[in-house]
Amino acid sequence: MRLDLSRRRLLATAALSGAVAGLARPAIAQNSLRGTGSVIVHFGGGSMGEAQRIAYSEPFQAETGIRVIHQAGVAAGVQRAAILAGAPKHDVANISGGSMAAFEQDGLLQPVDYGYWAPQNRAGYDLVPASQFNVPAMLYSMVVAFDQQRYASRAPESWADLWNLRDFPGRRTLAAGTNAADGASYEIALLADGVKPEDLYPIDWERALRSLDRLRADVVKWWANGAESVQLQVDRQATIGSAWNGRIDGANEQGARIGKSWNQGILQWAGWAIPRGATNSENAQKYIAFMSRPEPQARFSEIITYGPTNALAFNHIPAERAALLPTAPAVKDRQIVQNYTFWNTVDASGQTGLRRAIAEWERWIAARR
């Protein structure tokens, strides 16, 4: 089964969210974001992309008259190279929290113009603040994902269970280490090896790779992106692995039966940013300001189970839906917030954690061919 979201179902979900939200009028006057021309926006694809289209892009275009052009997302390295070449891929880029600091430090982003925002919306960014160069886009968690039918009598509950081939037989899948912080495979390998959450950082590269050595023969594929992480399980190539909570829920809404455990989930975030040299900078500012509003954020979280970044959005999300989000009170304390400071700090080798992760992975792969 190839994942293909039903647009009719998504529109119905968005309509329900709008009804719950009461269609409250944003604090900023409706015509304050009006403009002309277009804006090229990162498009996440899959369930995330459809949520973005319905909650953000279509209503933004209708309200402002600015045409939204969706452009597929690219890896951080590709985005960086494009900005340095003076031809960024997007006017509004989506960059993982793990990579964001490096873009800021290297002067690759434009400041966010908060003059387009209602003051209460910026104040609503309480968990991860909206900063000078980026605006948190969503909160999500990398969790244990598994075949509910295969493990009907006993469900995996931790990363150690992913390494437990005796009690949980079957093929595995994890993110390739070149995904660095985004894929969280180094943290996962250490947690599976018994490292306590408070002792995860700095990453013990050798211990993490030794842990992965023990699992390598049973990994059907090191996945490259979020869509692939769940598709491998939908196609029954893998029966247990890692995946983002929203990807799992999106697959299940289409008939998949993928279970998840919040225990030891790696809580992450990504942010919206305007690359240096973006062609449509003013329209990019307006698009980001629109996405800061609690009402469209509530719609987004009604369609995909990623947490809103403006806490005011929870005023428009039904309690039963809020309980499914990774920042719900019942589950957030069972997870581990990823340490982006570590991932962007230069170590004794002269590399940031992000670059060290790629170098260590490539060395590990080459040594075992």
N, C-alpha and C positions, 0 to 999 in steps of 0.2 A: 504494500500500500504506500503510494507516494503522497506525502502530506500536501494538501491543497485546501486551504481554508474556504469555507462557504461564505461568500460575501454577503448573501442575504442574512445568514445567521449573525454575522458580525454587525451588520447594520441594525438588526433587531436588538442586539446587545447594547450597542451604542445608544439607541433610542431609549432603552430602559434606563440607562445611566443618566441620560439627559432628563428623563422624567423624575428620577430620584433627586437629581441635583436641583430640580425646580427651575432649570434654565435661568439661574440667577444672572443678573446683569453685571459684568465685570466692573471693577471700580474705575478703570480708565474709560473715558468716553469712547463709544464704539468707533467713531471716525478717526481716533488719534493714531491708528496704525494704518490708515488707508495709504495707498501708494500706487505706483505703476511699475510696469516691467515684470521681472521674474526673480526667482531665487532658487539656487541649486542646493538641494538638501540631501544629506546622507539618508539613504533608505536601507533599513535593516533587513528587509526581506522576511519571508515566512510570516509567522503569527505576529512578530514584533512589527514588521513593516506594515501589515494591514491595520494593526492598532494605531500606528503612527498616522497612516493615511486618514482613517476615520476620525480619530480624536483631534488631530492637529492640522494636517495639511488641507483637507477639504474645507473645514470650517474657516481656517485662516484665509484661504483663497476667496471664499464667499464673502467674508467680512471686509477684506482689505482691497480686493481687486488685483492683488499681486499673484501672478501665476507661479505655482510651485512645481519645480522640475525635480523629480526623484532620481538620484544617481546612486547606484549600488555602492555600499561601503567598501573600503579598502583597508588593508593592514596598515598599522601605524607606520611601518617603515616606508611603505609606498606613499602614504600621505605626506610624510616628512620630506621625501625626495621631491615630490611634486611642488611643495611649498618652496623649497630651496631653489627649484628651477623656475619659480615665478608663475607657476600654473597650478594652483591648488585644485584638487578634485571637486571640492564643494565650497559653497558660500557658508553653509552651516555644516560643520563636521561633527561626528560623534566619535569621541576618543575615550578609551577606557581610563578609569581612575589611575590605574597603574602606570599608564604612559603619559598622562596629562602634564605632570610636573616637568618632564623632560622637554615637552613642547614649549612650556612657559619659560623655562630657564634658557632655552635657545632662541627666544624672541620670535617664535613662529606663529604667535596668536595676536589678534587685535583685542583691545579692551572691550568689555561688554558695556554698552551704554544703558545704564539703569534709569535714565530719564524717560524711557518708554514704559517703565514698570509702575504699577501701583506699589507704594511703600510697604503695605502689609504683605504683599507677595514675596518680596525679598526677605522680610523678617520670618516668613513661614518656612524658609529653608533652615530648619533647626538641626537636623541630624548631620547633614553635610552642607556647609554654607555655600551660597552663591558668591563667587569670588571675582576678582578683578578681570580674569581672563577666561573663566569658564562658569557654566551653570550646570549643576548636576541634573542629569536627564532621567535617571531611573535607578532604583535599588533592586538588586536581584541576588540570588544565592546559587552557588555551585553545590549540588547535593548528590547523594547516592541515588542513582536511578536503576530500576530493576524490573524484570519481567514478572508481573503479578501472578500470572498463571504458573510459571516455572517454580516460583517460590511461594506458592499458596499456603503451604503448611507452616512456613517460617520465613518471615521477611527479613532481609538484611537491615541492620540498624546503624552501621558505622562503616568507616573506610576499612577498618580491619576485616570486616566481613567480605569486602571485595577481594581481599587477599586470601580468604578462607575457602580454598577450592574443595575441601572435603565436605563441608556443610552446604556450600553454595556452588556446585559445579556449573560449568558453562563458560562461554567465551566472554572476554572482557573488552572494554574500550575506555580510554582516557585521552585527554587532550595531549597533543604533541608538546614537548617541552619548549619548542620554539614559540609557543603561545605565551611563554613566560608567566607573568602574574595573571593574565587573563584566564589561562587554562587551569591554574591552581594545582597542577599535577605535582609540583614539588612539595607543597604543603600537604596534599593528600597522601603522598608517599610517606612523609614523616609521621603524620597522624596514624596511619596504618601500622607504622613501625613502633608505636607506643609513645611518641613524643607528646608531651602535654601541650595544650594550646598556648599557654603562657611562655613556653620555651621554643616556639616555632621559629622565632627570629632572633638573630640572623639565620638564614637557611643554612643547614649543614648539607652542602651539595653532595659530598661523597656518600653520606648516609642515605640521602634521598635516592640517589642513583642505585645504591646497593639494594634498597627496598624495591625499586622498579625492576631490578634484575630478577628478583624472585617471581615477578608477575609476567615478565616479558613474553615468555613462551605461550601464554594464554591470552594475549592481547590480539584480537583479530585486526584491529586498526587503531592507530593513534589519530583521533579525529582532529580536523583542521578548523572546524567552525561549529556554531551552535546547531545549525540545521542538521549537520551530519551526525552529531552526537545522539540525537533521537532517532534519526532515520535508520541508523545501524540497529537500533532495537526494534523499530517498527518492522524492518525487514527480517528480523530474527537472526541477524548475523551475530549480534551480541546479546547477552541476557542480563548483564549488569555492567555499570560503568558510572561515569560522571556526566552530568548535564545541568543546564540552568533550569531553575524551577519553572519559569515561564514557558520554556520550550517543551517541557514535559506536559504541562497542563494544556498547551495548545495541541499537542499530539493526541492527548486523551479526549479532547473535545471532538476529535475526528474519528474516534473509535479505537484508538490504541489503548493498551492496558499496561501502562508504565507506572510503577509505584515509585515513591520517593521517601526518603527519610531526612528530616531537618537536622538530625544529630550531626554535629561537626560540619554543618554547611559552612561554606566560605562566603561571607556576605561581601558583595562588591558593588561598585557603582560605575557608571559611565557619565560623561558630561558633553554638553553642547558647547561648541567653540567656533569662533570665526577665524579662519586661517589668514595669516598675513598675505596680502595680495589678492584677497577675494574680490571678484568682479562686482558683486551686488551686496556690498557691506551694509548699506542702510536697510535694505529689505531683510537681510540676515538678522539684523538687530530686532526688527519688528517680529520676525518669525519666532525668535527666542523669547521675546517679551510675551507673545501670545501663549507660548507653551508654559510660561511661568504661572499662568492663571490656575486657580484650583479646579475650576469646572472642567476644562479639557483634560487636566491631569487625572481627574476622577474618571472620566470616560476611558482614558487610556488603561487605567487599572481595572476597569470593568471588562475590558476586552482581553487583556493579557495580565497574568498575575505577577506583574512587576510593581514594586511599591512606588507611590508618588514621592517626589522630593519636596514639594510644598506641603507641609503638614496640614494646611487648611483644606486640602483636597479630601481628607478623611471626613470632613463635615458633609460631603456629598457622596460618600461611599456607604452602601448598606453594611450593617455589622457582619452579616454572613459572608459578604465578599471580602471585607477587610480582614477577616480571620484567615483567608487563604494567602495573604500577602506575606512576603518574607520578613517584614518588620512588624507583624502582628505580635502583640504582647505575649501570647502563649508560646511563640516559637523563636523570637529573636534572641532570647538568652541561651538557646541551645546551639547557637551558631558562633562563628569566629569572624570578627571584622578583619578583612585583609589589611596588612600593614603596608600602605603605599609609600610611607617614608623609607622603609627598608628597601623597597624595590627601586627607588630612585636615588639612593645614596651610593656614592663611589666607595668601593672597598679597597683593600690593600693591593688588589690586582690592577687597580686603576679603572675598573669598570663599574657601572651601576648594576644593581641586581638584575635589571631587565636584560642588559647585554651579557652579563655573566651567565644567566640562565640559558641563553641561546648558545653561547660558546660551550658550556658544559654539556648540553644536549647533543650538539654536533660531534663533540669529542666522544661521547658515550656511544652514539650510533655508529660512528666510524670504527670504533674499537671492537664492535661486536658483529660486524658484517662477515 
